[in-house]
Amino acid sequence: MDWQKLWNDITTFFSNNWLNMIWFVLALVLGIILIKIICSLLSKGLAKKMDRIVSNFIVVIVKFCLCMVLVFVLAGIMNINTTGLVAVISAAGLTLSLSLQDSLSNVASGMLIVSQKPFKEKDYVEIDGVGGQITRIGVFTTELVTFDNRKITLPNRSVTSSPIVNYDAMPTRRVDIKFKASLSCEIDKIKAESEKIIYEDPRTQKGSFTIVVDNLDGGVAFVIKYWVDTADYWDSLFLNNEKIFKMLQKLDVALNVSAVRLLEDRLSEKKDGDKTAF
C-alpha cells in the first residue's frame, strides 16, 4: 500500500474542502442541539395530552427521522451524491429488513399498541398468561413488573398476537369471595353475617352485594359478590377475605380443606404485601 499517496490524497481533500469541513462540524453540532430541543418540546407537549409511555414512543420515532434528515444535510454539505446515498441506504435497509424480520415486526407491533391503546402506564394486565403492571412500551418490547417486583420483558409482536386482559381498564370491578362449607352449616346466618361484613367496608358500592349458594359435592358452596372502584379492589378483597374467614371460624363452620387453603393463601399474600405494593 502506497502510504505516501494516501497521505497526499487526505491532505488534498482537506485543503480543497476545509470550508465545507467547518460547515459540516457546525451543522453537526447545531443539528444535534436542534434535535434535542425539538424532542424535548415534543415530549413535554405530548405528555400533557397522552400517556407518558405513548409520548415516549412517538418521541423515539421522531428522533430517528430527524437524525436521518441530519445525515442527508451533512452529506449535501460534503458534496456527497445523496442519490447514491439513498441507494446505499435502501440496499442496506432491504438487507437488514430480511435479516431482522422479527425486530421490524416488533416495531410495527409497537406502533399498533400505541395507536390502539389496549393499556396504559400502571395498568395491571395479563398477557399470554403473564401478569404485571405496565411500566414501559418500547420500540421493540413492552415491560411489566410483577407483584413480587420481577421485571418481565415481552416482544411487542407477542403482545399484539396474544389475548390481553386489562384489569384496570374499567372504573369498577366485582370482588368474588368463594368458600365451601359442610351441609350442616347455618346458611341464613352465614348470609346475614357476610352481608354485614361486606357493607361495613366503605369501599363497597351500595346495593351491589349478592351471595350465591349452591349444593356442590357433598357441601354448600358460597360465592360472595360485590362491586368496588378498581383502585380499591385488592385492599377490599384482602380485608374482607380475612374478615369472612374469621367470621366462619367464630361460627364454628366446618370448611372444605381446599377452601381453607385458598383463604389462608390469600391472607398470606396480604401479609407479604405483594399486591398492595401497587
Secondary structure, 3 states (H helix, E strand, C coil): CCHHHHHHHHHHHHHHHHHHHHHHHHHHHHHHHHHHHHHHHHHHHHHCCCCHHHHHHHHHHHHHHHHHHHHHHHHHHCCCCHHHHHHHHHHHHHHHHHHCHHHHHHHHHHHHHHHHCCCCCCCEEEECCEEEEEEEECCCEEEEECCCCCEEEEEHHHHHCCCEEECCCCCEEEEEEEEEEECCCCHHHHHHHHHHHHHHCCCCCCCCCEEEEEEECCEEEEEEEEEEEHHHHHHHHHHHHHHHHHHHHHCCCCECHHHHHHHHHHHHHHHHCCHHHC
